[in-house]
Amino acid sequence: MRVFSALLVVSLIIISLPLSGCSWLWVTRDDFFTRIDSLESKTDDILVEQQRLKNIERELTRLNSHVMVLDEIQRAEQEQSLLNDLLKEVQLLRSALEDYSQIDPQTKEQIEIIYEQIDLLVSTSMQAMLVQRELQDIHRQIKYHSSESFEKILELAQRIERMENDLDSRSEGYSGKELELILADLSDIRSQIGSVAFDEIVEADHTIYTVRSGDTLWGISRAYGTTIGEIRDANPWLGDSSLIKTGQELLIPVSIQELLNQGYIGEHFGLGTDYSNLIEAIESSFGSFDYGYANPGIDLSVKPGSVVTAILPGRVILSEKINDLYGETIIIDHGQGIRTVYGRLKNRSVSEDSFVSKGDIIGSTGIGTHNLHFEFWKNDTPIDPAEILFERIGVFEATMYTEWDDGKNPTSPTFRMTASGSIVKEFRTIAADPSILPMGSIVYIPFFADAPNGGFFIVEDTGSSIRGKRIDIYTRDFDEAATFKRDLIVYLVGSDRQ
């Protein structure tokens, strides 16, 4: 490459010198190579500047996507509110109709049928809007990660395609049970896509930080718990200079995996391995549809006045009240496309553009339930906080069973009794291979995020056919037990017997 560059420069000098009035005979060998080095240096500067401009453009795109996320939340709230208002109006009309005694019974019956049809139309529209919006959003995320984990993403894409085909072929709304299963599938798919994004984070042995206006090497090194010297060593192009420009990419010799500490994070959020406490503390799980759209994080109930700290180092990119739902909110950029969101705070202790280190206090919680909202993002993909709170143990084949499946006589004292000696309970008991999940293990299954248990189960049973990565979930529904079979992502929380 250097030889080619030299030949090119020689040609340019031979052509340009006569035109400039200078003789090429006056160019010494040292002058010649000095000019080459100067031109190569300028070329390198141009390449660095081009990369910096690309990074600035990427950062603007990222900020725009962040705005789009907030806009999407508000738009979803508005759409849901509009349909709910329409449904309420129909109900008010029906109530008024019942109070109007002068209408003859036949006319009243016909009007009642019309209102029931309107009810069905509104309900069907709400279902279709909700499912279609979620499918479109998941499609976008799948396309973004299609090159990182092709086989897994392909399988998820096929699941989505089947759901879309079913939605297109329907002329009427879903039954309550059908809609429940569809939303549960969407929760599981979201968690599996998030797991792909999370793997991209932990596989890197370093962090890439994009320089923002006002950044200094000292501030960045302090936030990430490293030194200016170590950052210079990781970025030789810096040399001895401490000058950095907006848009430049710095390789920080610290991995996100090193910084994350599951035990610390779980304890900080008031979570332990007590089954009842988990269900009470997590008011709304990732992917649940409590607000008319998939929750991109988790809602927690923590002690009033609890201090909230940054789980990772980074720079605060937002510190303000977003809306009534999120309330006082802080968003921190940790580099490499990773952002964390802390919402529903009572007080904020950091301002926009300030650096924070892991463990720095950023705010405190108020009174009441749902008093802390937390999200974890990789670029435009929300990641289930279970990835940093618990241990992902993989995708399991999940089936369901009832107390009648083992053939025991209902008069037997061991009828409905599990292998652990406890009585089976719906939304609590699962059977698993003890060599994979020992008795008493607490697991979290995002598919059941909207269930009464918030997705948390205890391994209390075994089964002769339950081997390897298989789980059998207890249910009282015979039809569900006969037909349910899915591949679901599972997280290990801990043991109920500690």
C-alpha positions in Angstrom: 0.0 0.0 0.0 2.9 2.4 0.9 4.6 1.6 -2.5 1.4 2.4 -4.4 0.9 5.6 -2.4 4.5 6.6 -3.2 4.1 6.0 -6.9 0.9 8.0 -6.9 2.6 10.9 -5.1 5.6 10.8 -7.4 3.3 11.1 -10.4 1.5 14.0 -8.9 4.8 15.8 -8.0 6.2 15.3 -11.5 3.1 16.7 -13.1 2.6 19.6 -10.6 6.1 20.9 -10.2 6.6 22.2 -13.8 3.1 23.9 -13.6 4.1 25.6 -10.4 7.3 27.0 -11.8 9.6 24.7 -9.7 12.0 22.1 -11.1 11.7 18.5 -9.9 15.5 18.4 -9.9 15.4 20.6 -6.7 13.4 18.0 -4.7 15.7 16.0 -2.5 15.1 12.4 -1.3 14.3 13.6 2.2 11.9 16.3 0.9 10.2 13.6 -1.2 9.6 11.2 1.8 8.6 14.2 4.0 5.9 15.1 1.6 4.7 11.5 1.4 4.5 11.3 5.2 2.7 14.6 5.3 0.2 13.5 2.7 -0.4 10.1 4.4 -0.9 11.9 7.7 -3.5 14.2 6.1 -5.1 11.1 4.6 -5.3 9.4 8.0 -6.8 12.6 9.5 -9.4 12.7 6.8 -10.3 9.0 7.5 -10.6 9.7 11.2 -12.7 12.7 10.6 -15.0 10.7 8.2 -15.4 8.1 10.9 -16.1 10.8 13.5 -18.8 12.3 11.2 -20.3 8.8 10.8 -20.4 8.3 14.5 -22.2 11.7 14.9 -24.7 10.7 12.3 -25.2 7.3 14.1 -25.7 9.2 17.4 -28.3 11.5 15.9 -30.1 8.4 14.5 -30.0 6.8 18.0 -31.3 9.9 19.7 -34.1 10.1 17.1 -35.0 6.4 17.8 -35.1 7.3 21.5 -37.6 10.1 20.7 -39.6 7.6 18.6 -39.8 5.2 21.5 -41.3 7.9 23.7 -43.6 9.0 20.9 -44.7 5.3 20.4 -45.6 5.1 24.1 -47.7 8.2 23.9 -49.3 7.1 20.6 -50.2 3.7 22.1 -51.8 5.4 25.1 -53.8 7.7 22.9 -55.1 4.9 20.6 -56.0 2.8 23.6 -57.7 5.8 25.3 -59.7 6.5 22.2 -61.1 3.0 21.9 -61.8 2.9 25.6 -63.7 6.1 25.4 -65.8 4.7 22.6 -66.6 1.6 24.6 -67.6 3.7 27.6 -69.9 5.8 25.4 -71.6 2.6 24.2 -72.1 1.5 27.8 -73.5 4.8 28.8 -76.0 4.7 25.9 -77.1 1.2 27.0 -77.6 2.4 30.5 -79.7 5.3 29.2 -81.7 2.9 27.1 -82.5 0.7 30.1 -83.8 3.8 32.0 -86.1 4.8 29.1 -89.2 2.8 29.9 -91.4 4.2 27.0 -89.7 2.1 24.4 -91.6 -1.0 23.5 -89.9 -4.4 24.4 -89.4 -5.4 20.7 -87.7 -2.1 19.7 -85.6 -2.2 22.9 -84.5 -5.8 22.1 -83.5 -4.7 18.5 -81.5 -1.7 19.8 -79.8 -3.9 22.4 -78.7 -6.3 19.5 -77.2 -3.3 17.7 -75.3 -2.2 20.8 -73.9 -5.7 21.3 -72.7 -5.6 17.7 -71.0 -2.3 18.3 -69.5 -3.7 21.5 -68.1 -6.6 19.5 -66.7 -4.3 16.8 -65.0 -2.1 19.3 -63.6 -5.1 21.2 -62.4 -6.7 17.9 -60.8 -3.4 16.8 -58.9 -3.1 20.1 -57.6 -6.7 19.9 -56.6 -6.3 16.2 -54.9 -3.0 16.9 -53.0 -4.4 19.9 -51.8 -7.6 18.2 -51.0 -5.9 14.9 -49.0 -3.1 16.6 -47.0 -5.6 18.6 -46.3 -7.9 15.6 -45.0 -4.9 13.6 -42.7 -3.8 16.5 -41.3 -7.3 16.9 -40.8 -7.6 13.1 -38.6 -4.5 13.3 -36.5 -5.9 16.1 -36.1 -9.3 14.3 -34.8 -7.6 11.2 -32.3 -5.6 13.2 -30.8 -8.8 14.8 -31.2 -11.2 11.9 -27.4 -11.3 11.3 -26.3 -11.9 14.9 -28.1 -15.1 15.7 -29.6 -16.3 12.4 -31.1 -19.7 13.5 -32.8 -18.4 16.6 -34.1 -15.3 14.8 -35.4 -17.4 11.9 -37.3 -19.6 14.3 -38.9 -16.5 16.0 -39.7 -15.0 12.6 -41.6 -18.2 11.7 -43.6 -18.0 14.9 -44.5 -14.3 14.0 -45.4 -15.3 10.5 -47.9 -17.9 11.7 -49.4 -15.4 14.1 -49.8 -12.8 11.3 -51.4 -15.3 9.0 -53.9 -16.2 11.7 -54.6 -12.5 12.3 -55.2 -11.9 8.6 -57.5 -14.9 8.2 -59.8 -13.9 11.1 -63.2 -12.3 10.4 -64.0 -11.9 14.1 -62.2 -11.2 17.4 -60.3 -13.7 19.6 -61.9 -15.4 22.5 -60.5 -14.4 25.9 -58.3 -17.5 26.1 -57.0 -17.1 22.5 -56.0 -13.5 23.2 -54.4 -14.5 26.4 -52.2 -17.1 24.7 -51.3 -14.7 21.8 -50.2 -12.0 24.2 -48.2 -14.6 26.2 -46.5 -15.7 23.0 -45.6 -12.1 22.3 -44.0 -11.7 25.7 -41.9 -14.8 25.2 -40.8 -13.7 21.8 -39.8 -10.3 23.1 -37.7 -11.9 25.8 -36.0 -14.2 23.3 -35.2 -11.3 21.0 -33.8 -9.4 24.0 -31.6 -12.4 24.9 -30.0 -12.2 21.5 -29.3 -8.5 22.0 -27.9 -9.2 25.5 -25.5 -11.9 24.2 -24.1 -9.2 21.9 -23.3 -7.1 25.0 -21.7 -9.8 27.1 -19.6 -11.3 24.3 -17.6 -8.1 24.0 -14.4 -7.9 26.2 -14.5 -4.1 26.0 -17.0 -1.2 25.8 -17.1 1.3 22.9 -18.0 4.8 24.0 -19.0 7.5 21.5 -17.7 10.9 22.6 -20.3 13.6 23.2 -19.9 17.3 23.4 -18.2 18.3 26.7 -16.6 14.9 27.4 -13.1 14.6 28.8 -10.8 11.6 29.2 -10.7 12.2 32.9 -14.5 12.2 33.2 -14.9 9.0 31.1 -12.0 7.2 32.9 -13.5 8.0 36.3 -17.0 6.9 35.3 -15.8 3.5 34.0 -13.3 2.9 36.8 -10.2 2.9 34.6 -7.4 5.4 34.0 -6.5 7.8 31.3 -3.3 5.8 30.6 -5.3 2.6 30.1 -7.7 4.3 27.7 -4.7 5.7 25.8 -3.2 2.2 25.6 -6.4 0.9 24.2 -6.6 3.7 21.7 -3.1 4.2 20.3 -4.3 6.9 17.9 -4.7 9.2 20.9 -0.9 9.3 21.5 -0.1 11.6 24.5 -3.0 13.9 23.7 -6.0 14.3 26.0 -7.9 16.0 23.2 -11.1 14.2 22.1 -13.8 15.3 19.7 -17.5 14.7 19.5 -18.3 11.6 17.6 -15.0 9.8 18.1 -15.2 6.2 19.3 -13.2 5.3 22.4 -12.5 1.7 23.2 -12.8 1.4 27.0 -10.9 -1.6 28.4 -13.8 -2.7 30.6 -16.5 -5.2 29.6 -20.2 -4.7 30.6 -20.1 -8.3 31.8 -17.5 -7.4 34.4 -19.6 -4.5 35.6 -22.9 -6.3 35.9 -23.5 -8.1 39.2 -26.7 -10.0 39.4 -26.7 -10.4 43.1 -26.1 -6.6 43.7 -28.7 -5.6 41.2 -31.4 -7.9 42.6 -30.7 -6.8 46.1 -30.7 -3.1 45.1 -34.2 -3.5 43.6 -35.4 -5.3 46.8 -35.6 -8.7 45.1 -34.4 -11.9 46.8 -35.2 -15.6 46.3 -38.4 -15.6 48.4 -41.2 -16.7 46.1 -44.0 -14.6 47.7 -41.7 -11.5 47.9 -40.9 -11.7 44.2 -44.6 -11.8 43.2 -45.3 -8.8 45.5 -42.3 -6.8 44.5 -42.6 -7.1 40.7 -46.0 -5.4 40.0 -45.7 -5.6 36.2 -43.2 -7.9 34.4 -41.4 -7.2 31.1 -43.8 -7.9 28.2 -47.0 -7.7 30.2 -49.8 -5.7 28.8 -51.1 -3.9 31.8 -51.0 -0.5 30.0 -52.4 -1.6 26.6 -48.9 -2.2 25.2 -46.0 -4.5 26.0 -44.1 -3.2 29.1 -40.5 -2.5 27.9 -39.2 -2.9 31.4 -40.5 -3.9 34.9 -42.5 -2.0 37.5 -41.4 -2.6 41.1 -42.8 -1.7 44.5 -39.8 -0.8 46.7 -39.6 0.8 50.1 -40.6 4.5 50.0 -37.5 6.8 50.1 -35.2 4.0 48.8 -32.1 5.4 47.1 -31.8 4.4 43.4 -28.3 4.0 42.1 -26.8 3.5 38.6 -26.2 -0.2 37.8 -23.6 0.7 35.2 -21.3 3.7 34.5 -22.3 6.2 31.8 -23.5 9.6 31.0 -27.0 11.0 31.8 -28.7 11.9 28.6 -32.1 12.7 30.1 -33.2 13.9 33.5 -36.8 15.2 33.6 -40.4 14.4 33.9 -41.5 12.6 30.7 -45.2 12.2 31.2 -47.7 11.1 33.9 -46.9 7.4 33.4 -43.1 7.6 33.6 -43.0 10.6 35.9 -39.6 11.8 37.0 -37.2 9.9 34.7 -33.5 9.4 34.2 -31.9 7.8 31.2 -28.2 6.8 31.2 -26.1 6.0 28.1 -23.5 3.4 29.0 -21.8 3.1 25.6 -22.1 0.4 22.9 -25.8 1.2 22.4 -26.7 0.3 26.0 -29.2 2.5 27.9 -31.0 2.2 31.2 -34.2 4.0 32.2 -35.3 4.7 35.7 -38.8 6.1 36.0 -41.5 7.1 38.5 -38.8 8.6 40.8 -39.8 11.0 43.6 -36.5 12.9 43.3 -33.7 13.1 40.7 -30.1 13.6 42.0 -28.3 14.0 38.7 -28.6 16.4 35.8 -28.4 15.9 32.1 -24.9 15.5 30.6 -23.3 14.5 34.0 -21.2 11.3 34.3 -22.1 8.6 36.8 -20.2 5.7 38.1 -21.6 2.3 39.0 -23.3 2.7 42.4 -23.7 6.5 42.3 -27.0 7.7 43.7 -29.2 9.1 40.9 -32.5 9.5 42.8 -35.0 8.1 45.3 -38.5 6.5 45.3 -41.8 7.9 46.6 -44.6 6.3 48.4 -47.1 3.8 47.1 -46.9 0.8 44.8 -45.4 0.8 41.3 -42.9 3.4 42.6 -40.0 2.4 40.4 -39.9 1.6 36.7 -36.7 0.2 35.1 -35.8 -0.6 31.5 -32.6 -2.0 29.9 -32.0 -1.3 26.2 -29.5 -2.3 23.4 -30.0 0.3 20.7 -33.7 0.0 19.8 -34.3 -3.4 21.4 -35.7 -3.5 25.0 -34.1 -6.3 27.0 -35.9 -8.3 29.6 -34.4 -7.1 33.0 -34.4 -10.8 33.9 -31.2 -11.0 31.9 -29.4 -9.0 34.5 -31.5 -10.0 37.6 -31.5 -13.8 37.1 -29.7 -16.5 35.3 -30.9 -17.5 31.8 -30.8 -21.3 31.5 -32.1 -21.6 28.0 -35.1 -22.5 26.0 -37.1 -25.4 27.4 -39.9 -27.5 25.9 -42.9 -26.7 28.0 -46.0 -28.8 28.4 -48.9 -28.9 31.0 -50.4 -31.5 33.2 -53.3 -32.0 35.6 -53.5 -34.1 38.8 -55.2 -36.8 36.9 -52.3 -37.5 34.6 -50.4 -39.9 36.9 -53.4 -42.3 37.2 -53.8 -42.0 41.0 -57.1 -42.8 42.6 -58.8 -39.5 43.8 -59.4 -41.2 47.1 -55.7 -41.9 47.6 -54.0 -39.7 50.3 -51.3 -39.0 47.7 -53.7 -37.7 45.1 -52.6 -34.1 44.0 -49.4 -34.6 45.9 -46.1 -33.7 44.2 -42.8 -35.5 44.4 -41.7 -32.9 47.0 -44.6 -33.8 49.3 -46.5 -30.5 48.7 -50.0 -30.2 47.1 -50.0 -29.0 43.4 -51.0 -25.4 42.9 -51.9 -23.6 39.7 -49.5 -20.8 38.8 -46.9 -22.2 41.2 -46.0 -25.9 40.6 -43.9 -27.2 37.8 -42.2 -30.5 37.2 -38.6 -30.6 36.0 -35.6 -32.9 35.7 -33.8 -32.6 39.1 -30.4 -32.9 37.4 -31.2 -29.7 35.6 -33.5 -27.9 38.1 -33.3 -29.3 41.6 -36.4 -29.4 43.8 -37.2 -26.0 45.3 -35.7 -24.0 42.3 -37.6 -20.8 41.6 -37.8 -20.1 37.8 -39.1 -17.1 35.9 -40.9 -17.8 32.5 -41.8 -14.6 30.6 -44.6 -16.4 28.7 -46.6 -16.1 31.9 -45.8 -12.4 32.6 -49.5 -11.6 32.6 -50.4 -14.5 34.9 -51.3 -14.1 38.6 -47.8 -15.3 39.6 -46.1 -12.8 37.3 -44.3 -15.7 35.6 -42.6 -17.2 38.7 -42.9 -20.9 39.5 -41.3 -23.4 41.9 -40.0 -26.8 40.9 -42.1 -29.1 43.2 -42.6 -32.2 41.0 -40.9 -34.6 38.7 -42.1 -36.9 35.9 -40.9 -40.0 34.2 -40.9 -38.3 30.8 -39.5 -35.0 32.0 -35.8 -35.2 31.2 -33.3 -32.6 30.1 -34.6 -29.2 29.1 -38.3 -30.0 29.6 -40.7 -28.6 32.1 -44.3 -29.7 32.9 -46.5 -26.9 34.3 -49.5 -27.8 36.5 -52.9 -26.5 35.4 -56.5 -27.3 36.3 -57.6 -26.8 32.7 -57.9 -30.3 31.0 -58.1 -28.8 27.4 -55.0 -26.7 28.0 -53.1 -29.7 29.4 -53.9 -31.7 26.3 -52.9 -29.1 23.8 -50.2 -26.9 25.3 -46.7 -27.3 23.9 -44.2 -24.5 23.4 -40.5 -23.8 23.4 -40.1 -21.1 26.1 -37.2 -19.1 27.5 -36.6 -19.9 31.2 -34.6 -18.0 33.9 -33.3 -19.4 37.2 -34.0 -17.1 40.1 -32.7 -19.2 43.0 -33.9 -21.7 45.5 -36.9 -21.5 47.7 -35.0 -23.8 50.2 -32.1 -21.5 50.9 
